[in-house]
Amino acid sequence: MTINKHPILPDMVRRVPDQFSWIDHRLVREGYIDYLSHSAAAVYLFLVTVSDSRGLSYYSDETLSRRLGMDPTTLAEARTMLIRGQLVAYRKPLYQVLALDCRRQPVRSNTEPSSIGQVLQQIMGGANDRL
């Protein structure tokens, strides 16, 4: 059964603005957001909002921490979660929001312990491969 949906306020229907900010519905539909902490989801939303049409953003850690009310450790953990989930790539000072259509299955951050070396390799290698 198909439900016909109509905007509640037709004169306020959102459109993709000239500066290009949007969020891909597959983030929810394919369950990728289910594996994110609140902090990681907040960082992702911020980056999607401020990135250009190629997903690039130069916001510093200091600015992200201040704008999101997040301490540096929480920001670093959120960034690691986004990188492991293949949602962003990072090479200081540049973030890249990655295309969801190029993604594999979501990566659970708590399925098995990783060594610090494995985490660093994934962060540095994964980010460099995607930029």
Contact map, one row per residue, 1 for C-alpha under 8 A:
11100000000000000000000000000000000000000000000000000000000000000000000000000000000000000000000000000000000000000000000000000000000
11110000000000000000000000000000000000000000000000000000000000000000000000000000000000000000000000000000000000000000000000000000000
11111000000000000000000000000000000000000000000000000000000000000000000000000000000000000000000000000000000000000000000000000000000
01111100000000000000000000000000000000000000000000000000000000000000000000000000000000000000000000000000000000000000000000000000000
00111110000000000000000000000000000000000000000000000000000000000000000000000000000000000000000000000000000000000000000000000000000
00011111010000000000000000000000000000000000000000000000000000000000000000000000000000000000000000000000000000000000000000000000000
00001111110010000000000000000000000000000000000000000000000000000000000000000000000000000000000000000000000000000000000000000000000
00000111110000000000000000000000000000000000000000000000000000000000000000000000000000000000000000000000000000000000000000000000000
00000011111110000000000000000000000000000000000000000000000000000000000000000000000000000000000000000000000000000000000000000000000
00000111111110000000000000000000000000000000000000000000000000000000000000000000000000000000000000000000000000000000000000000000000
00000000111110000000000000000000000000000000000000000000000000000000000000000000000000000000000000000000000000000000000000000000000
00000000111111000000000000000000000000000000000000000000000000000000000000000000000000000000000000000000000000000000000000000000000
00000010111111100000000000000000000000000000000000000000000000000000000000000000000000000000000000000000000000000000000000000000000
00000000000111110000000000000000000000000000000000000000000000000000000000000000000000000000000000000000000000000000000000000000000
00000000000011111000000000000000000000000000000000000000000000000000000000000000000000000000000000000000000000000000000000000000000
00000000000001111101110000000000000000000000000000000000000000000000000000000000000000000000000000000000000000000000000000000000000
00000000000000111111100000000000000000000000000000000000000000000000000000000000000000000000000000000000000000000000000000000000000
00000000000000011111000000000000000000000000000000000000000000000000000000000000000000000000000000000000000000000000000000000000000
00000000000000001111100000000000000000000000000000011000000000000000000000000000000000000000000000000000000000000000000000000000000
00000000000000011111110000000000000000000000000000011000000000000000000000000000000000000000000000000000000000000000000000000000000
00000000000000011011111000000000000000000000000111111000000000000000000000000000000000000000000000000000000000000000000000000000000
00000000000000010001111100000000000000000000000110000000000000000000000000000000000000000000000000000000000000000000000000000000000
00000000000000000000111110100000000000000000100100000000000000000000000000000000000000000000000000000000000000000000000000000000000
00000000000000000000011111100000000000000000000000000000000000000000000000000000000000000000000000010000000000000000000000000000000
00000000000000000000001111111000000000000000000000000000000000000000000000000000000000000000000000000000000000000000000000000000000
00000000000000000000000111111111000000000000000000000000000000000000000000000000000000000000000000010000000000000000000000000000000
00000000000000000000001111111111100000000000000000000000000000000000000000000000000000000000000000010000000000000000000000000000000
00000000000000000000000011111111110000000000000000000000000000000000000000000000000000000000000000000000000000000000000000000000000
00000000000000000000000011111111000000000000000000000000000000000000000000000000000000000000000000000000000000000000000000000000000
00000000000000000000000001111111000000000000000000000000000000000000000000000000000000000000000000000000000000000000000000000000000
00000000000000000000000001111111111000000000000000000000000000000000000000000000000000000000000000000000010000000000000000000000000
00000000000000000000000001111111111100000000000000000000000000000000000000000000000010000000000000000000010000000000000000000000000
00000000000000000000000000110011111100001000000000000000000000000000000000000000000000000000000000000000000000000000000000000000000
00000000000000000000000000010011111100000000000000000000000000000000000000000000000000000000000000000000000000000000000000000000000
00000000000000000000000000000011111110000000000000000000000000000000000000000000000010000000000000000000011110000000000000000000000
00000000000000000000000000000001111111111000000000000000000000000000000000000000110000000000000000000000000000000000000000000000000
00000000000000000000000000000000001111111000000000000000000000000000000000000100000000000000000000000000000000000000000000000000000
00000000000000000000000000000000000111111100000000000000000000000000000000000000000000000000000000000000000000000000000000000000000
00000000000000000000000000000000000111111110000000000000000000000000010001100100000000000000000000000000000000000000000000000000000
00000000000000000000000000000000000111111111000000000000000000000000000000101110110000000000000000000000000000000000000000000000000
00000000000000000000000000000000100111111111100000000000000000000000000000000100000000000000000000000000000000000000000000000000000
00000000000000000000000000000000000001111111110000000000000000000001000000000000000000000000000000000000000000000000000000000000000
00000000000000000000000000000000000000111111111000000000000000010001000000100110000000000000000000000000000000000000000000000000000
00000000000000000000000000000000000000011111111100000000000000000000000000000000010000110000000010000000000000000000000000000000000
00000000000000000000001000000000000000001111111110000000000000000000000000000000000000000000000000000000000000000000000000000000000
00000000000000000000000000000000000000000111111111000000000000000000000000000000000000000000000000000000000000000000000000000000000
00000000000000000000000000000000000000000011111111100000100000000000000000000000000000000000001010000000000000000000000000000000000
00000000000000000000111000000000000000000001111111100010000000000000000000000000000000000000000010000000000000000000000000000000000
00000000000000000000110000000000000000000000111111100000000000000000000000000000000000000000000000000000000000000000000000000000000
00000000000000000000100000000000000000000000011111110000100000000000000000000000000000000000000000000000000000000000000000000000000
00000000000000000000100000000000000000000000001111111111100000000000000000000000000000000000000110000000000000000000000000000000000
00000000000000000011100000000000000000000000000001111111100000000000000000000000000000000000000000000000000000000000000000000000000
00000000000000000011100000000000000000000000000000111111000000000000000000000000000000000000000000000000000000000000000000000000000
00000000000000000000000000000000000000000000000000111111000000000000000000000000000000000000000110000000000000000000000000000000000
00000000000000000000000000000000000000000000000100111111100000000000000000000000000000000000001111000000000000000000000000000000000
00000000000000000000000000000000000000000000000000111111110000000000000000000000000000000000011110000000000000000000000000000000000
00000000000000000000000000000000000000000000001001110011111000000000000000000000000000000000011100000000000000000000000000000000000
00000000000000000000000000000000000000000000000000000001111100000000000000000000000000000000111000000000000000000000000000000000000
00000000000000000000000000000000000000000000000000000000111110110000000000000000000000000000111000000000000000000000000000000000000
00000000000000000000000000000000000000000000000000000000011111110000000000000000000000000000100000000000000000000000000000000000000
00000000000000000000000000000000000000000000000000000000001111111000000100100000000000000000000000000000000000000000000000000000000
00000000000000000000000000000000000000000000000000000000000111111100000100000000000000000000000000000000000000000000000000000000000
00000000000000000000000000000000000000000000000000000000001111111110000000000000000000000000000000000000000000000000000000000000000
00000000000000000000000000000000000000000010000000000000001111111111010000100000000000000000000000000000000000000000000000000000000
00000000000000000000000000000000000000000000000000000000000011111111111100100000000000000000000000000000000000000000000000000000000
00000000000000000000000000000000000000000000000000000000000001111111110000000000000000000000000000000000000000000000000000000000000
00000000000000000000000000000000000000000000000000000000000000111111110000000000000000000000000000000000000000000000000000000000000
00000000000000000000000000000000000000000110000000000000000000011111110000000000000000000000000000000000000000000000000000000000000
00000000000000000000000000000000000000000000000000000000000000001111111000000000000000000000000000000000000000000000000000000000000
00000000000000000000000000000000000000100000000000000000000000011111111101100000000000000000000000000000000000000000000000000000000
00000000000000000000000000000000000000000000000000000000000000001000111111100000000000000000000000000000000000000000000000000000000
00000000000000000000000000000000000000000000000000000000000011001000011111110000000000000000000000000000000000000000000000000000000
00000000000000000000000000000000000000000000000000000000000000000000001111111000000000000000000000000000000000000000000000000000000
00000000000000000000000000000000000000100000000000000000000000000000011111111100000000000000000000000000000000000000000000000000000
00000000000000000000000000000000000000110010000000000000000010011000011111111110000000000000000000000000000000000000000000000000000
00000000000000000000000000000000000000000000000000000000000000000000000111111111000000000000000000000000000000000000000000000000000
00000000000000000000000000000000000000010000000000000000000000000000000011111111100000000000000000000000000000000000000000000000000
00000000000000000000000000000000000010111010000000000000000000000000000001111111110000000000000000000000000000000000000000000000000
00000000000000000000000000000000000000010010000000000000000000000000000000111111111000010000000000000000000000000000000000000000000
00000000000000000000000000000000000000000000000000000000000000000000000000011111111100000000000000000000000000000000000000100000000
00000000000000000000000000000000000100010000000000000000000000000000000000001111111110000000000000000000000010000000000000000000000
00000000000000000000000000000000000100010001000000000000000000000000000000000111111111110000000000000000000000000000000000000000000
00000000000000000000000000000000000000000000000000000000000000000000000000000011111111111100000000000000000000000000000000100110000
00000000000000000000000000000000000000000000000000000000000000000000000000000001111111100000000000000000001010000000000001100000000
00000000000000000000000000000001001000000000000000000000000000000000000000000000111111110000000000000000011110000000000000000000000
00000000000000000000000000000000000000000000000000000000000000000000000000000000011111111000000001000010011000000000000000000000000
00000000000000000000000000000000000000000001000000000000000000000000000000000000011111111000000011110000000000000000000000000000000
00000000000000000000000000000000000000000001000000000000000000000000000000000010011011111100001111000000000000000000000000000010000
00000000000000000000000000000000000000000000000000000000000000000000000000000000001001111110001111000000000000000000000000000111011
00000000000000000000000000000000000000000000000000000000000000000000000000000000001000011111111100000000000000000000000000000011001
00000000000000000000000000000000000000000000000000000000000000000000000000000000000000001111111000000000000000000000000000010011000
00000000000000000000000000000000000000000000000000000000000000000000000000000000000000000111111000000000000000000000000000000000000
00000000000000000000000000000000000000000000000000000000011100000000000000000000000000000111111000000000000000000000000000000000000
00000000000000000000000000000000000000000000000000000001111000000000000000000000000000000111111100000000000000000000000000000000000
00000000000000000000000000000000000000000000001000000011111000000000000000000000000000011111111110000000000000000000000000000000000
00000000000000000000000000000000000000000000000000100111100000000000000000000000000000011100011111000000000000000000000000000000001
00000000000000000000000000000000000000000001001100100111000000000000000000000000000000111000001111100000000000000000000000000000000
00000000000000000000000000000000000000000000000000000010000000000000000000000000000001111000000111110100000000000000000000000000000
00000000000000000000000000000000000000000000000000000000000000000000000000000000000000100000000011111110000000000000000000000000000
00000000000000000000000101100000000000000000000000000000000000000000000000000000000000100000000001111110000000000000000000000000000
00000000000000000000000000000000000000000000000000000000000000000000000000000000000000000000000000111110000000000000000000000000000
00000000000000000000000000000000000000000000000000000000000000000000000000000000000000000000000001111111000000000000000000000000000
00000000000000000000000000000000000000000000000000000000000000000000000000000000000001000000000000111111110000000000000000000000000
00000000000000000000000000000000000000000000000000000000000000000000000000000000000000000000000000000111110000000000000000000000000
00000000000000000000000000000000000000000000000000000000000000000000000000000000000000000000000000000011111000000000000000000000000
00000000000000000000000000000011001000000000000000000000000000000000000000000000000011000000000000000011111100000000000000000000000
00000000000000000000000000000000001000000000000000000000000000000000000000000000000111000000000000000000111110000000000000000000000
00000000000000000000000000000000001000000000000000000000000000000000000000000000000010000000000000000000011111100000000000000000000
00000000000000000000000000000000001000000000000000000000000000000000000000000000100110000000000000000000001111110000000000000000000
00000000000000000000000000000000000000000000000000000000000000000000000000000000000000000000000000000000000111111000000000000000000
00000000000000000000000000000000000000000000000000000000000000000000000000000000000000000000000000000000000111111000000000000000000
00000000000000000000000000000000000000000000000000000000000000000000000000000000000000000000000000000000000011111100000000000000000
00000000000000000000000000000000000000000000000000000000000000000000000000000000000000000000000000000000000001111110000000000000000
00000000000000000000000000000000000000000000000000000000000000000000000000000000000000000000000000000000000000011111011000000000000
00000000000000000000000000000000000000000000000000000000000000000000000000000000000000000000000000000000000000001111111000000000000
00000000000000000000000000000000000000000000000000000000000000000000000000000000000000000000000000000000000000000111111100000000000
00000000000000000000000000000000000000000000000000000000000000000000000000000000000000000000000000000000000000000011111110000000000
00000000000000000000000000000000000000000000000000000000000000000000000000000000000000000000000000000000000000000111111111000000000
00000000000000000000000000000000000000000000000000000000000000000000000000000000000000000000000000000000000000000111111111100000000
00000000000000000000000000000000000000000000000000000000000000000000000000000000000000000000000000000000000000000001111111110000000
00000000000000000000000000000000000000000000000000000000000000000000000000000000000000000000000000000000000000000000111111111100000
00000000000000000000000000000000000000000000000000000000000000000000000000000000000100000000000000000000000000000000011111111110000
00000000000000000000000000000000000000000000000000000000000000000000000000000001001100000000000000000000000000000000001111111110000
00000000000000000000000000000000000000000000000000000000000000000000000000000000000000000010000000000000000000000000000111111111000
00000000000000000000000000000000000000000000000000000000000000000000000000000000000000000000000000000000000000000000000011111111100
00000000000000000000000000000000000000000000000000000000000000000000000000000000001000001000000000000000000000000000000011111111110
00000000000000000000000000000000000000000000000000000000000000000000000000000000001000011110000000000000000000000000000001111111111
00000000000000000000000000000000000000000000000000000000000000000000000000000000000000001110000000000000000000000000000000011111111
00000000000000000000000000000000000000000000000000000000000000000000000000000000000000000000000000000000000000000000000000001111111
00000000000000000000000000000000000000000000000000000000000000000000000000000000000000001000000000000000000000000000000000000111111
00000000000000000000000000000000000000000000000000000000000000000000000000000000000000001100000100000000000000000000000000000011111
